[in-house]
Amino acid sequence: MASKASQEFVPIKEIRDGVVVLKDGSMRLVLMASSLNIALKSEDEQKAIFLQFQNLLNSLDFSVQFFIQSRKLDIRPYLALLEERQKEQKVSLMKTQVAEYIDFVTKFTEDTSIMTKSFFVVIPYSLPALSAEGGIISKFLPIGKKNKGAEAALLEAFGESRTQLEQRVSVVKQGLASAGVRSVELGTEELVELYYKIFNPGELEKPIVPQKN
Protein backbone atom coordinates (compact mmCIF):
# COMPACT_ATOMS: atom_id res chain seq x y z
CA MET A 1 0.00 0.00 0.00
CA ALA A 2 1.28 3.45 -0.90
CA SER A 3 2.50 5.60 1.98
CA LYS A 4 0.99 8.97 2.77
CA ALA A 5 4.02 10.73 1.26
CA SER A 6 3.73 8.83 -2.03
CA GLN A 7 -0.04 9.39 -2.20
CA GLU A 8 0.60 13.12 -2.39
CA PHE A 9 2.09 12.60 -5.86
CA VAL A 10 -1.02 10.80 -7.14
CA PRO A 11 -3.27 13.41 -8.80
CA ILE A 12 -6.46 11.38 -8.31
CA LYS A 13 -8.85 12.42 -5.55
CA GLU A 14 -11.44 9.70 -6.10
CA ILE A 15 -13.11 7.48 -8.69
CA ARG A 16 -16.88 7.73 -8.58
CA ASP A 17 -19.51 6.27 -10.93
CA GLY A 18 -16.93 5.55 -13.61
CA VAL A 19 -15.51 9.07 -13.43
CA VAL A 20 -11.99 9.96 -12.30
CA VAL A 21 -12.02 13.12 -10.16
CA LEU A 22 -8.63 14.80 -9.89
CA LYS A 23 -7.40 16.88 -6.97
CA ASP A 24 -7.81 20.08 -8.97
CA GLY A 25 -11.52 19.32 -9.39
CA SER A 26 -11.36 18.35 -13.07
CA MET A 27 -12.84 15.07 -14.27
CA ARG A 28 -11.86 12.31 -16.67
CA LEU A 29 -13.70 9.51 -18.47
CA VAL A 30 -11.59 6.76 -20.02
CA LEU A 31 -12.39 4.75 -23.13
CA MET A 32 -10.68 1.48 -23.95
CA ALA A 33 -10.22 1.21 -27.72
CA SER A 34 -9.57 -1.66 -30.08
CA SER A 35 -6.59 -1.70 -32.42
CA LEU A 36 -6.27 -1.73 -36.20
CA ASN A 37 -3.54 -3.36 -38.27
CA ILE A 38 -3.06 -0.70 -40.93
CA ALA A 39 -0.46 -2.81 -42.73
CA LEU A 40 -3.15 -5.37 -43.64
CA LYS A 41 -5.38 -2.74 -45.21
CA SER A 42 -5.35 -1.74 -48.85
CA GLU A 43 -4.08 1.69 -49.83
CA ASP A 44 -7.64 3.00 -50.29
CA GLU A 45 -8.69 1.60 -46.91
CA GLN A 46 -5.69 3.21 -45.24
CA LYS A 47 -6.53 6.58 -46.76
CA ALA A 48 -10.15 6.27 -45.63
CA ILE A 49 -9.11 5.42 -42.07
CA PHE A 50 -6.66 8.32 -41.88
CA LEU A 51 -9.29 10.68 -43.30
CA GLN A 52 -11.91 9.59 -40.76
CA PHE A 53 -9.44 9.96 -37.91
CA GLN A 54 -8.45 13.40 -39.18
CA ASN A 55 -12.13 14.38 -39.31
CA LEU A 56 -12.52 13.23 -35.70
CA LEU A 57 -9.63 15.38 -34.49
CA ASN A 58 -10.83 18.39 -36.47
CA SER A 59 -14.35 18.06 -35.05
CA LEU A 60 -13.25 18.22 -31.40
CA ASP A 61 -13.42 21.49 -29.48
CA PHE A 62 -11.77 19.92 -26.44
CA SER A 63 -8.51 18.09 -25.84
CA VAL A 64 -8.18 14.32 -25.57
CA GLN A 65 -5.29 12.11 -24.51
CA PHE A 66 -4.33 8.90 -26.32
CA PHE A 67 -2.60 6.47 -23.99
CA ILE A 68 -0.93 3.17 -24.94
CA GLN A 69 -0.12 0.76 -22.13
CA SER A 70 2.53 -1.83 -22.97
CA ARG A 71 3.18 -4.58 -20.44
CA LYS A 72 4.98 -7.88 -20.35
CA LEU A 73 2.44 -10.66 -20.45
CA ASP A 74 2.04 -12.35 -17.06
CA ILE A 75 1.95 -16.04 -17.99
CA ARG A 76 1.76 -17.32 -14.41
CA PRO A 77 -2.05 -17.65 -14.20
CA TYR A 78 -2.01 -19.73 -17.39
CA LEU A 79 0.76 -21.96 -16.05
CA ALA A 80 -1.12 -22.40 -12.78
CA LEU A 81 -4.21 -23.47 -14.76
CA LEU A 82 -2.15 -25.98 -16.74
CA GLU A 83 -0.71 -27.43 -13.55
CA GLU A 84 -4.22 -27.92 -12.21
CA ARG A 85 -5.23 -29.66 -15.43
CA GLN A 86 -2.17 -31.88 -15.18
CA LYS A 87 -3.21 -33.05 -11.73
CA GLU A 88 -6.66 -33.94 -13.05
CA GLN A 89 -5.33 -36.21 -15.79
CA LYS A 90 -5.85 -39.91 -15.18
CA VAL A 91 -3.69 -41.17 -18.04
CA SER A 92 0.06 -41.02 -17.45
CA LEU A 93 0.73 -40.20 -21.11
CA MET A 94 -1.53 -37.12 -20.86
CA LYS A 95 0.21 -36.06 -17.66
CA THR A 96 3.56 -36.29 -19.42
CA GLN A 97 2.35 -34.30 -22.43
CA VAL A 98 0.90 -31.54 -20.27
CA ALA A 99 4.14 -31.40 -18.28
CA GLU A 100 6.17 -31.09 -21.48
CA TYR A 101 3.85 -28.33 -22.71
CA ILE A 102 4.24 -26.45 -19.42
CA ASP A 103 8.00 -26.73 -19.74
CA PHE A 104 7.86 -25.49 -23.33
CA VAL A 105 5.71 -22.45 -22.47
CA THR A 106 7.89 -21.61 -19.46
CA LYS A 107 11.16 -21.71 -21.44
CA PHE A 108 9.63 -19.87 -24.41
CA THR A 109 8.36 -16.97 -22.27
CA GLU A 110 11.69 -16.79 -20.42
CA ASP A 111 13.61 -16.43 -23.68
CA THR A 112 11.09 -14.16 -25.44
CA SER A 113 9.43 -11.06 -24.04
CA ILE A 114 5.75 -11.31 -24.94
CA MET A 115 4.13 -7.91 -24.64
CA THR A 116 0.48 -6.94 -24.49
CA LYS A 117 -0.74 -3.52 -25.59
CA SER A 118 -3.90 -1.74 -24.48
CA PHE A 119 -5.21 1.47 -26.01
CA PHE A 120 -7.07 4.16 -24.10
CA VAL A 121 -8.60 7.57 -24.83
CA VAL A 122 -8.84 9.94 -21.87
CA ILE A 123 -11.55 12.59 -22.15
CA PRO A 124 -11.36 15.58 -19.76
CA TYR A 125 -13.84 18.06 -18.37
CA SER A 126 -13.15 20.91 -15.99
CA LEU A 127 -15.78 21.73 -13.40
CA PRO A 128 -17.25 25.23 -13.55
CA ALA A 129 -17.07 27.34 -10.39
CA LEU A 130 -20.13 26.99 -8.19
CA SER A 131 -21.70 29.48 -5.86
CA ALA A 132 -22.74 27.93 -2.56
CA GLU A 133 -23.27 29.47 0.86
CA GLY A 134 -22.10 32.81 -0.54
CA GLY A 135 -18.71 31.40 -1.58
CA ILE A 136 -17.16 30.09 -4.78
CA ILE A 137 -16.44 26.36 -4.94
CA SER A 138 -14.23 25.37 -7.84
CA LYS A 139 -13.47 21.77 -6.92
CA PHE A 140 -14.97 18.79 -5.18
CA LEU A 141 -14.98 18.47 -1.42
CA PRO A 142 -15.27 15.10 0.31
CA ILE A 143 -18.84 13.87 0.46
CA GLY A 144 -20.05 13.91 4.07
CA LYS A 145 -19.12 17.49 4.96
CA LYS A 146 -21.36 19.07 7.58
CA ASN A 147 -22.31 21.88 5.16
CA LYS A 148 -25.26 20.13 3.49
CA GLY A 149 -25.91 23.02 1.13
CA ALA A 150 -22.41 22.87 -0.29
CA GLU A 151 -22.60 19.09 -0.50
CA ALA A 152 -25.87 19.21 -2.42
CA ALA A 153 -24.44 21.81 -4.81
CA LEU A 154 -21.37 19.67 -5.43
CA LEU A 155 -23.45 16.56 -6.08
CA GLU A 156 -25.57 18.50 -8.54
CA ALA A 157 -22.44 19.85 -10.21
CA PHE A 158 -21.04 16.33 -10.47
CA GLY A 159 -24.18 15.11 -12.21
CA GLU A 160 -24.22 18.05 -14.63
CA SER A 161 -20.52 17.69 -15.38
CA ARG A 162 -20.88 13.97 -15.95
CA THR A 163 -23.59 14.73 -18.50
CA GLN A 164 -21.18 17.07 -20.29
CA LEU A 165 -18.53 14.37 -20.20
CA GLU A 166 -20.93 11.78 -21.64
CA GLN A 167 -21.68 14.11 -24.54
CA ARG A 168 -17.97 14.41 -25.26
CA VAL A 169 -17.58 10.65 -25.00
CA SER A 170 -20.39 10.14 -27.51
CA VAL A 171 -18.63 12.40 -30.03
CA VAL A 172 -15.32 10.56 -29.60
CA LYS A 173 -16.89 7.11 -29.79
CA GLN A 174 -18.73 7.98 -33.00
CA GLY A 175 -15.56 9.38 -34.52
CA LEU A 176 -13.56 6.29 -33.61
CA ALA A 177 -16.29 4.00 -34.93
CA SER A 178 -16.21 5.81 -38.29
CA ALA A 179 -12.51 4.91 -38.46
CA GLY A 180 -13.26 1.27 -37.63
CA VAL A 181 -12.15 1.44 -33.99
CA ARG A 182 -14.44 0.01 -31.32
CA SER A 183 -14.42 1.63 -27.88
CA VAL A 184 -16.06 1.14 -24.51
CA GLU A 185 -16.16 3.20 -21.32
CA LEU A 186 -14.28 1.83 -18.32
CA GLY A 187 -16.32 1.42 -15.15
CA THR A 188 -15.20 2.18 -11.62
CA GLU A 189 -13.62 -1.24 -11.00
CA GLU A 190 -11.74 -1.19 -14.32
CA LEU A 191 -10.48 2.34 -13.63
CA VAL A 192 -9.27 1.39 -10.16
CA GLU A 193 -7.40 -1.59 -11.58
CA LEU A 194 -5.92 0.48 -14.43
CA TYR A 195 -4.60 3.27 -12.22
CA TYR A 196 -3.47 0.86 -9.51
CA LYS A 197 -1.27 -0.96 -12.02
CA ILE A 198 0.05 2.33 -13.38
CA PHE A 199 1.11 3.60 -9.96
CA ASN A 200 2.18 0.16 -8.66
CA PRO A 201 4.05 -1.50 -11.54
CA GLY A 202 5.99 -3.76 -9.17
CA GLU A 203 2.81 -5.57 -8.13
CA LEU A 204 2.97 -7.64 -11.32
CA GLU A 205 6.23 -9.19 -10.16
CA LYS A 206 4.83 -10.50 -6.88
CA PRO A 207 4.34 -14.27 -6.73
CA ILE A 208 0.85 -15.67 -7.08
CA VAL A 209 -0.56 -17.05 -3.83
CA PRO A 210 -2.87 -20.00 -4.55
CA GLN A 211 -6.35 -19.61 -3.08
CA LYS A 212 -7.39 -22.25 -0.59
CA ASN A 213 -10.64 -24.05 -1.28
Secondary structure, DSSP 8 states (H G I E B T S, - for coil): ---HHHHTT--EEEEETTEEEETTS-EEEEEEE----GGGS-HHHHHHHHHHHHHHHHH-SS--EEEEEEEE---HHHHHHHHHHHHH--SHHHHHHHHHHHHHHHHHHHHS--EEEEEEEEEEE----EEETTEEE-S---TT-S-HHHHHHHHHHHHHHHHHHHHHHHHHHHHHHHTT--EEE--HHHHHHHHHHHH-GGGGGS-------
